[in-house]
Amino acid sequence: MENCILAEILGNRLTYRVTEVAEFLGVSENTLRRAIAAGHVKTIRVGAKRVAVPRVEVVRLLTEGIEASQKEQRQHQMQV
């Protein structure tokens, strides 16, 4: 369950734009887009060119961090 601080930051939306998530995480939009392209961040397609980041993924990134996500993906790739 989300804590009060995350709920206050995120509001009641179900998805977020890449620019918003980058700002939440304190990383550049390009850094986040690279992590998305590498499969470290889950997104959903919204139209032909846009993607959105689901709330559950934003919460995971805020609690674990983008570096942890990248490390987890590398470990999974080594197991396969």
N, C-alpha and C positions, 0 to 999 in steps of 0.2 A: 504494500500500500504506500502511496506517495506521502511524503511528509508535507507539512504545512508550507514550508518555504518553497518547495518545488511547485506545489499547487498555486501558490501566489505568483510565481514567475511565469508559469505556463498558462494560467487561466483555465478555460474549459474547452479549448479546441482539441480536435482529434488528430490534426496534422499541422505541420509547420513548414514554411519555406526554407530552402537551404540557407539563405542569407540570415534568417532568424536563428537557426540552429547554430551556425558558425558564431554568431554574436553571443549566444548563450554559453557556448563552449570556450569562447575567447581565442578562437583560431580564425585564420583567414577563410574566406569562401573557397578559394582555390584548394587549400588544405583539406577542407571537408569534401569537396568534389573529388579529389584524388582518393580519399578514403572510401567514398561511395563507389567509384570506378573499380577499386581494388576489392570490393565486396566486404569491406569492414563495417559499413553502415547500411542498414536495411532501409529501403525506400519503396514508395509505391508510385507508379507512373500516373500522371495526371495530364492527359493530352499527349500530343506527339512529341513535345520537347521538354515538358516540365516534369519534375519529380517532387514529391513531398515526403517528409520524414514523419512517420507515425509517432504519436505521443509516447507510446511504450518504448520506442527506440530512443527518443530524446531523453526520457527518464533514465534509461540504461546508460546512455553516454554521459549524462550529468553525474551519475553516481559512480560509474566505473572509469570514465574518461576515454577519450579516443585512442590513446596509446594502448590501453588494456584491450580494446577491441581489436586493434591491429595485431597485438601479440597473440590473442586467442585465435585469430584467423590463421596466423603462421603455424601455431601448434596443431591446428586441425589439418592443415595442408601436409604437415610432416607425417601425420598418422595415416593419411590416405594413400 
